[in-house]
Amino acid sequence: MKGLLGLSVACLLGSTVTFAAPVLPVKKGLVLDLNADVGVTVEDECMVTSWRNQAPDPKAIDFKITEEGRTKTIISQKEPGTGRPTLKKNADEINGHNSLVFREDELINDNDEAFHGMITGGGYTWFAVIKPYKQGGPGKIDSIYPNAFFGCLRNTGKPQLEPGQYAGFWGSFYTDGRVYMGSRNGMSKTTRDRVNTPEVEGPPPATNQWHIIMGRQGSGQGVVQLELFVNDPTKVVNSHDYPVADVEPSRMAIGTERNAINHMGKESFDGELARLLMFETALNQQQMQAVYDYLRTVYFE
């Protein structure tokens, strides 16, 4: 079934690799640790059905596949079982670690409240060890939607009818490869208005290469900063004011922007993820540097 997407990546079975990795230096506030080396459930040898959060005592535990909505908009995904990421094992580019390959695939956690507080004053910091492909995907129907590698936006339209006004936060790529992050506060029903929905963008990271991309929303009320970093936690690629409101995000999705079962696949990311970390606060520069150095050591040194 994955052949329908033209995905040529096979599971790299090889020998078992033992990782003697350093310990994550910042754990306070850690709410998400998705690590492709652990917590991955597969079927049909390498098709991922679930990815378990390794953060201590998380509210969002398992991120799972969904079939709902998949046959409605995506030409190449009309058979059951599509939408599953592929587990790629023992990649030399990342020191023998694993990654999940996303080609219009989604893993969704159903805890609607797991990430509450992060855009309404708590702030957040996320780190993605990521390898973007050319965005667009072989199965999309002339999509102009984002190519999000994670997101937890609400869906106020049918069939979900969740309360709220599309509030949430995400990391994404434009179709031309530019990377961006953002938060949406629900103060305006107008989507992508650049005020209540800032899109903090940066130049396209090189495709088919690994990067550490980071996003941060400042802690506090009033107007805070959204900041994007690419491969350097000391250099803000771009930033934008963000007016904090009181509307909370919904379910977290990996590989897409939200639990958008009415247009599944259109907001999906093409590429690989080896690690995704999220903290429910704005880490300071010393903490960001420590986490970045940890990820560099684990995956690239």
N, C-alpha and C positions, 0 to 999 in steps of 0.2 A: 504493500500500500504506500510505503514511502516513495516508491519509484514514481508514483504519480506526480510527485513534486520535483522529480529530477535530482533527488538527493543522492549523491554518490558516496557519501561518507559511510564507511562500514565501522562496526565496532572493532576496536583494536584490542584484541584479547590478550595476546602476548603473555609475558610472565607477570607475576604479581609484584607490584612495587610497594616497598615499605617506606613511608614518609616519616622522617625524623624532623618534623617542622618545629620552628620556634612557637612559643605560646603567644596568642593574641595579647598585646600589651594593654589594651583598654577594653574592659568588660562592662564597666558601669554604664547602664543605659542601652546595652546591646539588646535589640528586640528581634533582629533577623540575622541569621548566619546560614546562608545556603551555600554548601560546599559540595562540589561535584564528586569529591572523593568518598563521601559518606552520606548515608540517609537516602540513597536513590533506589527506588523500586522499579524493576524493569519486567517486561514480558517480551516474547518473541525475540529473545537474546539481548536486544539493546534498545528497545523502545520504552521510554520512560513513562510510567503511569503516576508516579508520586515522588516528591522531593521533600524531605523532612528538614525542618528548621533545627539547627544545632545550637541556637542561643539558649541560655539557661532559663528554664521555666517560661517558655514563650506562650503568648496568647494565640498566635498563628502557628500551628504545628505542622500540618501537612498541606502541600500544594499539589493538587491533583488535576488530572485531565478532565475535560468535559466534552461530551458529544453534542450537546444541545446547541442548535443554531448553526452547526457546521456545514450542512448541505445547502444552505439558503443562498449564500453569496459567493462561495469560493468554487470556481470551476473544477479545480483539481482535487477537491477534497469531498467527493460525493460518497465515499465508502466509509463505513464505520471503522474507527481505529486511527483515522488520520487526526492530526492535531497533537500527536505525541512527539516530544523532543527525542532526539537520538543521543544515547550515551556514547561518547567518544573517549576511549581509555588510553592512558599512558602517553600523552602527547609530549614529544620532545621539546616543543617550543615553550612549554610551561613546566619544565623540570620533571616530566613524567607524570604530571597530575592529569586528572580527568576534566572533561568539559561536557556541557550539554549543548547540542546543536539545535537551534531553533529555526524552523522554516515555516512560518505561519502557524506556530504551535503555541499552546498556552497551558500553564499550570496555575490553578486558582485555589486560594484559601477561602473558606466560607465563613470565617469569623468576621462579622461586620464591624466589630469594635476593636479589633486587634491593634490598629494604628491610630486610634483616637488620641487627641492631644498634641499630635506632632505638628499639625498645621495651624492649631488654634492657640499657640503660645509656647508650647514645649520646645519647638524647633526640631530639626533633624540633621543628620549627616549620613550620607551613604557612599559606599565604595563598590565599584563594579570592576572585576577583572574580566575583560570583555574583548572579543574579537569580532568586529563588525564585518559583514559581507556587504556587497552592493545591495542597497535597500530596494524594495519593490516586490521581490518574490515572484516565483514563476506562476503562482496561482491567483494573484490578485487581479481584480477586474478594474484596471485603470484607476487604482485607488489614489486619493489625495489625502488619506488619513495618515496620522503619525505612524512611525515604526518604533513602537515603544518596547523597551526591554523589561520594564516593570511599570506598574501604575496601580492606583487605588481610587480612581474617580468613581463617583456615583453615576448611576443610570436612572434618570428620572422619567425617561420615556418607557413605553411598553417594550417588552413584557415585564420588566423588573419592577417599575414603579416604586423605586426606593425613595424615601423622603430626602429632601435636600436639593441643592442646585449644582450638581456636577462637581462638588468640592473634592479635592484630593491632591495628590502630587505624583510625579512621574519622571522617568528618564527615557530619552527617546532620540531618534534620528529623523531628520527630514529625508525626503526621497533623494535629494542630491548628496546625502551623506553627512551634512552638518549635524553635529550633536547638540542636543539641548536638554535642559531640565526645567521644571516649573512646578508651581503650586497654583491651585485655583480655590478661591475663598468662598464662592457661592454668593457673593454680594451682587452679582449681575447675572441675569439670565443670558446675556450676550456672551457667547463662547469666544475665546481667543481675542479678547478685547485689549490685551497688552497692559492693562492696568490691574484688574482683578484676576487676570490669567496671564501673568508674565511668562514669556518663553525666553529663557536665558540661553542664548545660543553661542556656539563656538565653531571654528573652522572644522572641516571634515577630518577626523582622524583617519590615518591610512587604513584602507580596507585590507582584509586578510592578514592583519597584524594585531598582536595583543597590546592592550592598553589598560591603564588603571584610570578610570573616569570617576570623578567625585562630585557630589552635590551637597550643598549645605543651606539650610534655612535658619536664620538667626532666631534665638530664643527671645521670648518677650511679646508684649502687646504693642498695639500701634502699628507703625511701619518698621519692618525689619528688612534685612537684605537676603536675597537669593543669590547664591554664588556657585559658579561652575569652575571646576578644575580638571585639567587633562594632563596626566603623567607628571604633575608637579604640584604638591599641596601648598607650596609657597606662592604660587602665581595664579591669581584669579583671572581666568580667561574672559569672563564676562560676569556682570552682576546687575541686579535690578531691584528696585523697591517692591516690597510686597505688603499690602495692607491686611493685617491679621483680622479674621472674623471668627465667628463661633460655629460655623458649619463644619461637621466632621466628614472625613473620607469614608469610603465603603471598603469592600473586600479588596485584598491585594492580589494582583495577578502578575505572574512572571511570564515574559515573552509577549505581552500585549499591554494595552493601556488600562483596561478595566474588564469587568465581567460582561462584555458586550455581546451577549448571546444572539442579539438580533443582527449583528454584522461581524460574526466571528471571523478572525483572520485578517480583516481589513486594517486593523491597528497593530499588526504584529511585526515583530523584529526578525531580521534575517542575520544570523551570526551565532556566536558561541559565548556561553557564560561559564566560567570556572568557579567564580566566587561572587557572592553578593552579600555585603554587610550593611546593616542599618542600625543607627543609634537614635534614640528618642530625645535627643538634645543636640544643640550645636556644639560640636567639639571645638576646643580651642586649638590654636596653631600647633602647640606642642603635641597635643593628642593626635591631631591629624597627621603630623609628621611621623609619629610613632607607628600608627596603623599603616600608613603608606610604606614605611620602611619594612614592616613585617610582611606585607604583601609582596614587595619587591624581593625580599629574601626567599620567601616560600616559592614564588613562581618564576623568578627571572635571574636569580644569582646562584 
